[in-house]
Amino acid sequence: MSETTNVSPQAERDSSAAEPARVSSRGSAVMLWVAILMVVSGVFSIWMGVKYLRGGSSGSVAVVDASYLKPPENSKEPWLKEFTLTERSGKTVSSKQLEGQPYVTSFFFASCPAFCMQQNQKIAGVASEYGPKGVKFVSITVDADNDTPAVLREYAHKLKADENDWLFLTGDPRYIARVGAEMFSVIAEKATHSEKLVVSDKWGNIRGRYYWNNPAEMAQMRTMLDQLLAETEEPEEFKNQPEPMIATGEAEEATEPDEE
């Protein structure tokens, strides 16, 4: 015999009243979690934005100031006798500022997968030896559109380059190509750029070019640097020249390719 449970009208009314309350409670909980998630998401977005603008832990600015790409005033000259470019620090550097000390100029780009880094590692070894003696090292990018001052700062940091001895320069790509061709007689373009290290004396005269990957030539370059450091007067063969001379037989042929 089956039993029938009798529910009083009052209990039914109480149950009916409790159901909306439970639904309302669940809805409130959902809304509370949604609100919490929105707050957390907002805080995270703000944090990421600040981190992006500050350029991460390095302190570099992620919003690129493209003013470094503006050609300097002397770019209007028919033939360049000096250059003005932007250093990784953001400061403007002129070749005039390099006079009074020997300096070694090279061309590279930061995203180069192999040869440029090997070249700069080789330079790092020479710079650690000759930088403290008074030789400047000047590395000029041939990919200025991508190699901003901030990018060059990170690149130089990887090489542990001393900011006082080793400069990393960027600027207008067409101007840089002219600097390479007209001042150093080398190719300075991303598609094909010179692998030679160009050595200039205290008066801006080019005294030699040396392949970074040739041990014999690198030994010769060290000998030349020692000689230039010892010089106290400009050699007679370079005096009274309207512009810095290129040492005889040292000019690079314009057809020389770079395998990068």
C-alpha positions in Angstrom: 0.0 0.0 0.0 1.5 3.3 -1.1 1.9 6.2 1.2 0.9 9.7 0.2 2.9 12.6 1.6 0.7 15.5 2.3 2.3 18.9 2.0 0.6 21.7 3.7 -0.4 24.8 1.7 1.9 26.9 3.9 4.9 24.7 3.2 4.3 25.0 -0.6 4.1 28.8 -0.2 7.4 28.8 1.8 9.1 26.7 -0.8 7.9 28.8 -3.7 9.1 31.9 -1.9 12.5 30.4 -1.2 13.2 29.4 -4.9 13.5 33.0 -6.2 15.7 33.8 -3.2 18.1 31.0 -4.1 18.1 32.2 -7.8 18.8 35.7 -6.7 21.6 34.6 -4.5 23.3 32.7 -7.3 22.9 35.7 -9.6 24.5 37.9 -7.1 27.4 35.6 -6.7 27.9 35.4 -10.5 27.8 39.2 -10.7 30.3 39.5 -7.9 32.8 37.2 -9.7 32.3 39.0 -12.9 33.1 42.3 -11.2 36.2 40.8 -9.6 37.4 39.5 -12.9 36.9 42.9 -14.5 38.9 44.6 -11.8 41.7 42.1 -12.1 41.7 42.4 -15.9 41.8 46.1 -15.7 44.7 46.1 -13.3 46.6 43.7 -15.5 46.0 45.8 -18.6 47.3 48.9 -16.8 50.4 47.0 -15.6 51.1 45.7 -19.1 50.6 49.2 -20.6 53.1 50.7 -18.1 55.6 48.0 -18.7 55.3 48.4 -22.5 55.7 52.2 -22.3 58.8 51.8 -20.0 60.3 49.2 -22.3 60.6 46.5 -19.7 63.4 46.3 -17.2 65.9 48.0 -19.5 64.2 51.3 -19.2 64.2 51.8 -22.9 61.2 53.6 -24.5 58.9 51.3 -26.5 57.3 54.2 -28.3 60.0 54.9 -30.9 61.1 58.5 -31.5 61.9 58.4 -35.2 63.7 61.8 -35.1 67.0 59.9 -35.3 66.1 59.0 -38.9 66.1 62.7 -40.0 69.1 63.5 -42.2 71.5 66.0 -40.7 72.1 69.4 -42.2 75.3 68.4 -43.9 73.4 65.7 -45.9 72.8 68.5 -48.5 76.5 68.7 -49.3 77.5 67.1 -52.6 80.3 65.1 -50.9 80.5 64.3 -47.2 83.6 65.3 -45.3 82.2 64.5 -41.9 79.2 62.7 -40.5 76.6 63.3 -37.8 74.7 60.3 -36.4 72.7 59.3 -33.3 74.4 57.2 -30.7 72.6 54.4 -28.7 72.4 56.9 -25.8 70.2 59.1 -28.0 73.0 61.8 -28.2 74.2 63.2 -31.5 77.8 62.3 -32.4 79.9 64.0 -35.1 83.0 62.6 -36.6 84.6 65.9 -35.6 84.2 64.8 -32.0 86.4 61.8 -32.7 89.4 63.8 -33.8 92.3 63.7 -31.4 92.2 59.9 -30.9 92.6 57.0 -33.3 89.3 55.2 -34.1 88.1 52.0 -35.8 84.9 52.2 -37.9 82.8 49.2 -38.8 79.3 48.5 -40.3 76.8 45.9 -39.2 73.1 45.4 -38.3 71.7 44.1 -35.1 69.4 41.4 -36.6 72.2 39.8 -38.6 72.1 36.1 -37.6 75.8 35.3 -37.7 78.6 37.3 -39.2 77.8 40.7 -37.7 77.8 39.3 -34.1 81.0 37.4 -34.8 82.5 40.6 -36.2 81.5 42.6 -33.1 82.7 39.9 -30.8 86.1 40.2 -32.5 85.9 44.0 -32.1 85.0 43.5 -28.4 88.3 41.7 -27.8 90.3 44.5 -29.4 88.2 47.2 -27.7 88.9 45.7 -24.3 92.6 46.0 -25.0 92.8 49.3 -26.8 89.8 51.2 -25.5 91.5 52.0 -22.2 94.6 53.1 -24.2 92.6 55.8 -26.0 91.2 54.2 -29.2 87.6 54.7 -30.0 85.5 52.1 -31.7 82.6 53.2 -34.0 80.0 50.7 -35.2 77.4 52.0 -37.6 74.2 50.1 -38.4 73.2 49.6 -42.0 69.6 48.8 -40.9 68.7 52.0 -39.3 64.9 51.6 -39.8 65.0 48.7 -37.3 68.1 49.6 -35.3 66.7 52.3 -33.1 68.9 53.8 -30.3 67.0 51.5 -27.9 67.7 48.4 -30.0 71.4 49.4 -30.2 71.5 49.8 -26.4 70.3 46.2 -25.9 72.8 45.0 -28.6 75.7 46.8 -27.0 74.7 45.5 -23.6 74.9 41.9 -24.9 78.5 42.7 -26.0 79.3 44.4 -22.7 80.5 47.4 -24.8 81.9 50.2 -22.8 79.9 53.3 -23.6 83.0 55.6 -23.4 85.1 53.5 -25.7 82.6 51.9 -28.2 79.9 53.9 -30.0 76.9 52.4 -31.8 75.4 54.8 -34.3 72.2 55.0 -36.3 70.5 57.5 -38.6 69.0 58.0 -42.0 69.8 54.9 -44.2 70.6 56.8 -47.3 72.9 59.1 -45.3 74.7 56.1 -43.8 75.2 54.6 -47.2 76.9 57.9 -48.3 79.0 58.0 -45.1 80.3 54.5 -46.0 80.9 55.3 -49.7 82.1 58.9 -49.5 84.0 59.0 -46.2 85.3 55.4 -45.9 85.1 54.1 -49.4 83.2 51.0 -48.3 79.8 49.6 -49.0 77.3 50.4 -46.2 74.0 48.9 -47.1 72.0 46.1 -45.5 72.0 43.9 -48.6 75.8 44.1 -48.9 78.1 45.8 -46.5 81.8 45.7 -45.9 83.4 43.3 -43.4 86.5 45.5 -43.1 87.4 47.5 -40.0 88.5 51.0 -41.1 91.3 52.6 -39.0 91.6 56.4 -38.8 94.3 58.4 -37.1 94.0 61.3 -34.7 93.5 63.7 -37.5 90.8 61.7 -39.3 93.0 60.3 -42.0 92.2 56.7 -43.0 95.3 54.6 -42.4 94.2 51.1 -43.1 91.4 48.6 -43.6 91.5 45.1 -42.1 89.3 42.0 -42.4 88.0 41.1 -38.9 88.1 37.4 -39.8 91.7 37.4 -41.0 94.1 36.8 -38.0 97.1 38.2 -39.9 95.3 41.4 -40.8 94.0 41.8 -37.2 97.6 41.5 -36.0 98.5 44.2 -38.5 95.7 46.4 -37.2 97.0 46.1 -33.7 100.4 47.2 -34.9 98.9 50.1 -36.6 96.9 51.1 -33.6 100.1 51.1 -31.5 101.7 53.3 -34.1 98.8 55.8 -34.2 98.6 56.1 -30.4 102.3 57.0 -30.4 102.0 59.7 -33.1 102.1 63.3 -31.8 102.1 65.0 -35.1 100.2 64.4 -38.3 102.4 62.7 -40.9 103.6 65.0 -43.7 101.9 63.0 -46.4 98.5 63.9 -44.9 99.1 67.5 -44.2 97.5 70.4 -46.1 94.8 68.1 -47.6 91.4 69.7 -48.2 89.8 66.6 -46.5 91.0 63.5 -44.7 93.0 61.3 -47.1 92.7 57.6 -47.7 96.0 55.7 -47.4 97.3 54.7 -50.8 96.0 51.3 -52.0 93.5 50.9 -49.2 90.3 51.9 -51.0 87.7 49.1 -51.2 86.3 48.2 -54.6 82.7 49.0 -54.9 81.9 45.5 -56.2 83.1 43.7 -53.1 80.1 41.7 -51.8 79.2 40.7 -48.3 77.9 37.2 -47.8 75.5 38.2 -45.1 
